[in-house]
């Protein structure tokens, strides 16, 4: 069965497929919604308490790959700011909570952050 896709159609694809199509100039890649203006504003206002896990479990890893793919340099600075703010908060909570982080706080962390 052959499926015809109209030019300028939009679809959500796994990163591995989107990047391969982009490299072959068969598709263009937009910035994923987890790096949108709302997320940027929330991180700027109170980055330690933004639920990044629900937006993207691998927020930092995907961000690094997207930057290389589409060249949006603002994502790199967003990742840096988010990491600095959130890492500091994790350290503070770990030292003041007798090494027990509350389940509510842990649910906000990405999979990358929970491995630290």
C-alpha positions, 0 to 999 in steps of 0.5 A, spaced: 500 500 500 502 506 497 501 512 501 502 519 498 503 525 503 502 532 501 507 537 501 508 541 507 504 536 511 505 536 519 506 530 523 509 528 529 515 523 528 520 519 533 526 523 533 531 518 529 526 518 523 525 526 523 533 527 524 534 522 518 529 525 514 531 532 515 539 530 513 536 527 507 532 534 506 526 530 505 523 534 511 524 540 515 524 539 523 520 544 528 522 546 535 518 541 539 513 544 544 517 542 550 522 548 548 516 553 546 515 560 549 511 558 555 516 553 557 522 558 557 518 563 561 516 558 566 523 556 567 525 563 567 520 565 572 521 559 577 525 553 573 526 549 579 519 547 580 517 546 572 514 539 571 519 538 565 518 530 566 511 531 563 513 535 557 519 531 555 522 525 560 529 527 556 529 534 556 536 535 556 538 530 551 533 531 546 535 539 547 542 537 545 540 533 539 535 538 536 540 544 537 545 540 533 540 538 528 536 545 527 541 550 529 536 554 534 542 556 539 537 559 544 535 552 546 542 551 548 542 557 553 535 554 555 538 548 557 544 551 561 539 555 565 534 550 566 540 545 568 543 550 573 537 552 576 534 545 577 541 542 579 542 547 585 535 546 587 536 538 587 542 539 591 539 544 596 533 539 597 538 533 598 542 537 604 536 540 607 531 534 607 536 529 610 537 526 603 530 524 602 527 528 596 519 528 597 515 525 592 512 531 589 519 534 587 521 528 584 515 527 580 518 534 576 525 531 575 526 529 568 529 522 567 536 525 566 536 529 573 533 523 577 540 519 575 544 524 578 
